[in-house]
Amino acid sequence: MFRSFPALLVAGVLATAANAQQYVHQVVLLNEGWFDYVNQVVVLPPSLGSYDPATGQYTEVAVIPNARFGNDVKVEDEIVFVSADTMLLKYDANTFALLDMEVVRGIRRIGIWNDQLVITRGEFGGLPHYVEVRDKGSLDLLYTIDAAEIPYHAEAVEIVGDQAFVSLPNGFDWPNYMNLVAVIDLASQSYEGVIDLGPDGDNPEHLMSWNGGLYAFNNKDYTGSSISRIDPVASALISTINVANNSGCGTSAAAADKIYYLEYAVDQIARYDLVNDQVQDTLTNGLSAYGIASDPINGVLYVTTTDFTSTGTLYVMEPDGNVLSDEAVGVSAGKMALDIRLTTGVSHAVAPVLTVFPNPAEDRVFIGLPGMASPMGLEVVDAMGRAVLRERLSSNGTLQLDVSSLAPGSYAVKLEGGSYSRFTKQ
């Protein structure tokens, strides 16, 4: 079900400069899929989905082959970076064609600093290093922080200025959880030391920035949770405060002046007030969140729920907990990333806008082509970026394409000149 929220969208757009406006082009969801650990079988592979806040439409756009699970997703400069199982993958954010891939054993989370990717790692049995930095363009390895300096399994990464803060829960050495956050100077490529979160700061799963401060959400030993406040300039702990009896793996997000997190004791989303450093309240909207992401442009949060085997739902939620809309998505959609782009008020020639329907499709799709001034080429590409159909268009109107021969999956329809749209073949 989708209910539009144009007032929120307009408010987000008007809040920026008249001639340079930010907008959320799409929310990219990483569906972790379903891996049967008992039988060691991928029942449902991880996939990427795209949610359009303006229309409320969700589309599965890429399946991640040869992966047991997904870990993280980031979007920058119309490129999507994904960590899944043992792979670092790079996708085009418009067509979702796979651009590049590198094997990174034990890859966990991704941070972006200038033209570099900061990657955390963790795996049973140990690794020669748990933090590495790669080139954002080529994915080539630039340098590592040796395990002699950081000997613990790493998880979350948050970039503040020229420093990378990396949580060290040591989660793959259960029950030997750690309560440390490592500090890496990215400009000098040097390890600066660790911040001790105190006796209640074990198992830091998530790092968040707000108003110049850095916060760690800690799952402790899964019988309790806490939030640590860190001074990123001094690289020092300010406080660690217990917030719940049990709150779940990494399900938290900073939005405005709150941290939203799942409180397992009541199976509801709770709010922690960052101004007063205390738990504010528990929302009663019935959402048992698996993933939470903040959209500061539209002034909403995206919350996902799942049964881990067959269904998943994305909810658009106001900061007070009021649910605006919901949409069916993939299984175990936990990590989300906003694809934020810039539009201007300057008039210029715009490529014709494609509309593709029905979506999903079975045997044929219809492509609407308004505003085409001259003949243009059109091609349909698969998730690997390979052209599977080509047409030459000579007039405006609606084109019918026979897609019955295409394998089930996600496809992009690309018009010469840059306009594109996506559909799913059932």
N, C-alpha and C positions, 0 to 999 in steps of 0.2 A: 504494500500500500504506500502511495506517495501523496503527500499534501505539500504544495509549494509554500515557500516562505520568502516571497519577493522582498518584503520590507527589510529582512535581514541582509539579503544580497545587496540591495540598494544602499543600505547604510554602510556596508563594508566598502563598496565602491566609492561612495562620496567621501569617505574618510581619508582618501588619498588625494594627491594632487590632480587638478583637473586635466592636465595633459599627460599624466603618467600614472595610471591606475593599476593597482594590483588586483588580481582576481584569482580564484581557485579554479583552474582549468579542469582538474579532476582530482579525486582522491584515489590513490592506488592502494589496493588491499592485497596483502600476501595471505592467501589461503594455504594453511599448512598441510592440508590433506589428512589422510588417515593411513598410518603405517601400523600394521599388525605385528607388534614386537614378539608375540608368542610364536607365530609361524614365520616371522621375518619376511613378510610379504607387503608390498605397496598395494593397498586396496584402492586408494584414491590418491593420485599424485598431487603434489603442491601445484598451485596455479596463481596467476595474477588476475585481479579484477579491477575494473575502472568504474568509479561512481561519479556521475556528473551532478554536482550540487544544483545546477540551474534547472535540470529536467527531472532529477530523481531517478534517472535510469542507471542500472548496473549492468555491466557486460563483462563476461570472462574474456580476457584478451590474450592469455598465453598459458600454456601448460609447461611446467618445468620437468623435463624428462630425467630419468635416472637419479631421482632424488627421493629420499625417504621422508624428508620434512623440510620446512622452510624456517628461517630464523629472523631475518630482518629485511627491510626495504627502505630505500632512500631515493628521493628525486631531486635533481638539480640540473638546470640548463637543458631541459627537455630530454634528460637521460635518466633511466631508472636503474639503480644498482640493487642487486638482490644477493643475500647470502642464503644458501640452501644446501644442507647436508655438508658436502665437501667442496662446494663450488661457489665462486664469486662470478656473478653473471651481470651483463650489461645489456640493457634493452633501449630501443628507441621509444620515447614516451608518446610519440604520435602513432606509429604503426605497430609498436610492440614487437618489432623484428629483433631477434637476438643478434647483437652486434659483436659480442666477445664473451669469452669465458676462460677463467683460470681455476685450476684445482688448488684449493686452500684447505688442507686437512684441518678439521675441527673449527671451521669458521663460525663465529657467533654474531657479532654486531658490526655495524659500519658507521663511521663518522666521516664528515667531509670538511676539509680545511684547504682553502684555496684550490690548487690543482692536485690535491692528494687525498687518498682514502686511508683512514686510520681503522685498522681491522683488529678485532679481538678474537681470541681462540680459546678452546677448551676441549679436552677429550680424555676419555678413560685411558690410562696407561702413560699419559704424559706426552709432552711435545718439547722440541728444542727451544721454542719461544712462544709466548702467549700474546704478544702485541707486534704487529707489523704495519708498515706504511707502504702504500702502492701508488703508482701514478694513476690519476683519475682517467686520463685519456687512453693510455696503452694497457693499463692494469699490471704493468711491470713492477716487480718488487724493488723498492728503493732502499729500505733498511729495516732492521728488526731490533727489538729490545730483548736481549738474551735472557734465557730462563735463569741465569745466574743472578740477574738483577731483579726480574719479576718472576719468581718461581711458582706463582699461583695461577690457576685457571681464571681467565678474564671474561667479563660479560659486557656490561653497558659501557658506552663511550659518549662523553659530552664535550664539545669543543667550546671553550670560553677564551676569546681572544686568540692568542698563539699557543694556548696550552690545551692539551688533551687530558681530561680526567677519565680514568678507567677504573671501573669497579672490579674488585678482586674477591668474589664470593668463594672461589675455590670449589665450586659446586660439583665438580667431577671427582672430588675426593671426599665424598660423604662418609661420615658426618663431620669431617674436619673443616667446617665452614670458617671463613676468615671475615674480618671486619675492616677491610682496608680499601682505600681508593688511591690508585697510583697517579702521579703527576708527570706528564711528559712535555717538555718544551719542544714544540714542533719547529720553531725557527732554528734552534741549535741542534735539533735531532738528539736530544739528551734526556735521560731519565733523571727526574729531580727528587724522587723519594715517594713516600706514602703518607696518607692521612689516616690515622687510627680513629674509627668511628665510636670507640668505646665498647663496654661490655654488652650493651643492648643494640649494637649496630652490626651484628653478624649477617652475612648473606645479602649484601647490597645488590639488588637485582636491576634497579633502574636509576638513572641519573637525569635530573631536570634542571633547567635554568629558569630563574624568574627575578626580575628587578635587580640584576647585578649579583644575585646570590645563586648558589648551587645546592641542590637538594638530592639526597639519596633515599630511595625507598628500600627498606631492608625487610627481608622475610624471615630473618633470624633462623630458627630451626623448624619453621612451619607451624609452630604452636603460638606464634605471636609476631607482630610486625611493628616497625618503628620508622620514623622519618628523621634523617640527620640533616642539619643545616651546616653548610660549609662556606667559609670565606674563600673565594677562588683567588683573590689577590694575594692573601697571606698563606694560601694553601693550608688552612687550619680549620679544625672542627670548632663550631660554635655551640651546637647542642645536638643531642639525640633524644627523641621523645617517643615513648611507646604510644601506638595509636589504635591497635586492634588485637583481638585474640588470634586471628588468622586472616590473611587477606589475599593470598594467591600469588602466582608467579608473574611478577612484572606488570600486573594490571594496574597501571597508574598513569596519570598525566597531569601536568600543571596547566591551568587555564585561569587567566585573569589573576586573582589573588588567592586561588585555592589549589590544593592537590586533590584530585578525584581518585579514589581507589576502591577496589572491591573488598568489602568486609565479609569474609566467609562465615563469621559467626551468625550473621543475620541474612547472608546471601543477598546483600544490597550494596549499592554504591554509597560510600561515605565521603564527606568533604572535610579537608583539613585547612584551616584558616592560616595563610602564610603571614598575615599581618600580626595576628595575636599568638601564633605558634601554639595552636590547640585545635583539637577536633571540634568542628562546628556542628555537624548534624549528619544524619543518615537519610538519603533520599528513599522515597517509598514508591518508586515507579515500577518495581518488580523486575528490573534489569539485573541479571547475573552476568556482569561484564567479563568477557574474555579479552577484549582489547578496548582501549580508550585513546582517542586522539583529539587534540584541540584544534579548532579552526578559528583563529583570531580575526580573520577578515570577515567572515560571515557571522561571528559571534556565537558559534554553536560548538558542540562536541559530537564526535562520532563514536558510537558505542557498539561493539559487536557481541553477539551471544552465539553459542553453538552447542550441539550435543556430541561433538567430536567424531561422529561417524557418518552422519547423513545430512544434517542441515546446518545452516548458519544464517544469521540475520544482522543487518546493519540498521542501527537506529540513529536518527538525527535528534539530538537532545539540547534543549536550552540549558544555560548554566544552573537554573533553579530545579532542573530535573524534569521539566515538562517535555514530553516526547512529541516532536513535530511530525515525524514520518518514519516508516520502516520499509526495508527492501530485502528480499531474499538474496543472499550472497553464497560464497563457497563455505566449505567445512573448515572450521578452526581458523577463521580469519582473525588473526591476533594483531599483527603489525600493520600499520597504515602510514602512508606518507602523502602530504599535500603537494600537488604539482601547481605551484604558484607562478603565475606569469604576469607580464606587464603589457597593458594595452595603452594606446595613446589616443588623444582626441584629434589628431591631425588627419585630415582627409587624404586618402591615397587609394590607389586601385586595389581591389580585393578580388581574390580568386573566387569563382563560383562556389557556392556552398552545396555540398552533397548531402542528400538525405537517403538513407538505406532502410527499406522495410520489406517484409516483416523482420523482426529481430527478436528471437532467433529465427532462422530460416530452415526450410527443409529442401525443396526442389528448386526454388527460384527466388530471386530477390528483385525488387524494383528500386531503381536509383533515380531520384529526382534531381534535375540539373537546371535550376533557374539561373538566369543571368549569364549564360555562356555566349560570348560575342563572336567566337570563331571556333573552328574544329579543334578538338583536343583529344589527347590520348588518355586512356583510363586503364588501370590494371588492378587486379586483385592479387594480394600477396598473403602468404601464410605466416604463421608465427615465427618462422625462421627467416623471413624476409625474401622468400623466393616467389617470383611471379608465377601464378598458376592460371590466370586468365588475362587476356588483353583485348581491348576494344578501341575502335576509333570513332569518336563521337562528332556528329556534324550539326546538331541542332539542339535547342532547348527542349524540355519536356521530360518524359519519364522513360528510362531504358529498362528493359527486362533482361536479366541475366540468368541463364540456366546454370545452377550450381549443384545439380544432382550428382555430378561425378566427383565433387570435392569430398575429402575425408572430413568427418566431424571435427570441429575445432574452431579457433578464432581466426578471423581474416580481416584485413584492412583493404578498403577500396580507395585507391589513390588516383587523384585527377592531376594531369599535367599542370604544373603551376603551383602545386603544394597543398591544395585542399584534399581532405581525406575524411573518411568515416569508417566505422567498424561494424561487423556483424558476427554472429556465431552460427555456424552450420551444425544442425543437429544430426 
